[in-house]
Amino acid sequence: MTSLEHVSCRVRGIRGPTNGTKDASQKNVIDLSSGDSQKAGLRPLSFIRQVLAGCVYPPLLEDRTFPVDVRQRSETLLDACEERSVGSYTDSSGLDHVRHSIAEFITSRDGVPCSASNVFISGGSQRALMVMVKLLAGTEWDFPTGVLTPMPPPLTLPMLLDEAGVSLEPYRLNKDHKWAVNVDELYRTLTTARWRCKPRAIFISNPSNPTGHVQSRKSIQEVIRFAAAAGLLLLVDEVYQEYVFGDGVEFISYKKILFEMGPPYSDTVEMASFYSISSIGECGLRAGFMELVNIDPRVMHFVDTMLCTDISTPVMGQLALDLMVKPPKPGDASYHTYTEEKKHVENTLKWNCWRACEVLNNLPGVSCESAVGGVYLYPCVNVPVAVVTQAEEREVEAGALYCDLLMEEQAVLIGPGCSCGPPAGTCHFRLCILVSSDILEEALSRIQNFHRGLLESNPEM
Ligand SMILES: Cc1ncc(COP(=O)(O)O)c(C=O)c1O
């Protein structure tokens, strides 16, 4: 979808900002909705691009254009491809070489063995998630399959569940406790869900998109105990695992905790955990993977079969996955540049989080909780009454209308979130902060102009 297609309706009767803003058509669109960091001004990591360039065009490896470790990695990855060409198909669940690299990465991250045969590479983590959800989908005694889903969810998750034909069973994240998962709420949702569907899985986003919450060890243990008691498959999106920046906060994988808990959990609780090159900003290369834990081999066979319909995952994305899980080591020629570039991204994210919260919390009617991980902020806005009224007339959400107006007036694209009323018109928004700080500053300035202008032009609120 192009950015402009998000603008679904032209609003009449609401006066836009009058404080000297230019027509939005004269501005570049700033997209803070999609998590596409390169579109929003962050540069790709040189090491990744250099190795990929060498793989695409091997004559580049014949001179000293690239550092020695880059040339070696390109050669190794070319050896892993059919006929040493990135233009060849691979097995549907990915190149063996890359699956082994991923298994080594998971083993070393968790201190728990991971077998390459449990790793499935796909054209993005969302593709792997879709395969798992489609496997679960079905109807039993007229009851559709249900998936317990966090509210707020990642933006595209409801659409994915809908497309797979499963019922979204919402569990509310606890806003009063920094958006933590509340086990009582999980049991409440399960009980309600059983009236209308057969709940088979629970989806978790950790670090959370869009709330920026990172689960503690205790919280993960509680969710695992819940999944075990309810007989649910854990679908764990850990795509933003390397972005944890809150003081004293750390990312711990579900797999690690599951195995710390030991039997019966470690050998019975079924889990699929997802990771993606989108987390290093290479979302357009389309590759991600999932690790399956405690899944029946016959089901794994079906996973393989379903991935076969893709014929092959994009090879460049697979190679980028290998580089993501096996970055340069101390002593390698690219180590310094790689770590500096990574540090720049991490520092940018941390700064952006602080700066966006500062600006947003200074706007009348806006509050924004700081994130401790992930790449999104989830501010809450009291949308002016005039916008709420217009939204009611048009039978659209007030938050969606606010986003459309912001896009029309200031060419800033943000994602609507859940309503957080009462009162009506109190809405959340999703704001991706994995963007260059200059672009964020420009976006914040436009958001301020828009919001203040809207308040001044509609003084009835
Ligand atoms: C929660 C979450 N999971 C996964 C992804 C990435 O999906 P994919 O790996 O298909 O690019 C995103 C990207 O925005 C995301 O926000």
Ligand as a Chemical Component Dictionary entry (heavy atoms), coordinates in Angstrom:
data_LIG
# 
_chem_comp.id                   LIG 
_chem_comp.type                 NON-POLYMER 
_chem_comp.pdbx_formal_charge   0 
_chem_comp.three_letter_code    LIG 
# 
loop_
_chem_comp_atom.comp_id 
_chem_comp_atom.atom_id 
_chem_comp_atom.alt_atom_id 
_chem_comp_atom.type_symbol 
_chem_comp_atom.charge 
_chem_comp_atom.model_Cartn_x 
_chem_comp_atom.model_Cartn_y 
_chem_comp_atom.model_Cartn_z 
_chem_comp_atom.pdbx_ordinal 
LIG C1 C1 C 0 5.743 -7.182  15.629 1  
LIG C2 C2 C 0 6.377 -7.319  14.295 2  
LIG N1 N1 N 0 6.704 -8.541  13.877 3  
LIG C3 C3 C 0 7.320 -8.718  12.695 4  
LIG C4 C4 C 0 7.613 -7.654  11.876 5  
LIG C5 C5 C 0 8.341 -7.878  10.592 6  
LIG O1 O1 O 0 7.731 -8.767  9.786  7  
LIG P1 P1 P 0 8.542 -9.359  8.568  8  
LIG O2 O2 O 0 9.624 -10.212 9.152  9  
LIG O3 O3 O 0 7.540 -10.168 7.817  10 
LIG O4 O4 O 0 9.090 -8.213  7.790  11 
LIG C6 C6 C 0 7.267 -6.375  12.254 12 
LIG C7 C7 C 0 7.560 -5.246  11.368 13 
LIG O5 O5 O 0 7.100 -4.154  11.512 14 
LIG C8 C8 C 0 6.644 -6.217  13.489 15 
LIG O6 O6 O 0 6.326 -5.000  13.923 16 
# 
loop_
_chem_comp_bond.comp_id 
_chem_comp_bond.atom_id_1 
_chem_comp_bond.atom_id_2 
_chem_comp_bond.value_order 
_chem_comp_bond.pdbx_ordinal 
LIG C1 C2 SING 1  
LIG C2 N1 SING 2  
LIG C2 C8 DOUB 3  
LIG N1 C3 DOUB 4  
LIG C3 C4 SING 5  
LIG C4 C5 SING 6  
LIG C4 C6 DOUB 7  
LIG C5 O1 SING 8  
LIG O1 P1 SING 9  
LIG P1 O2 DOUB 10 
LIG P1 O3 SING 11 
LIG P1 O4 SING 12 
LIG C6 C7 SING 13 
LIG C6 C8 SING 14 
LIG C7 O5 DOUB 15 
LIG C8 O6 SING 16 
# 
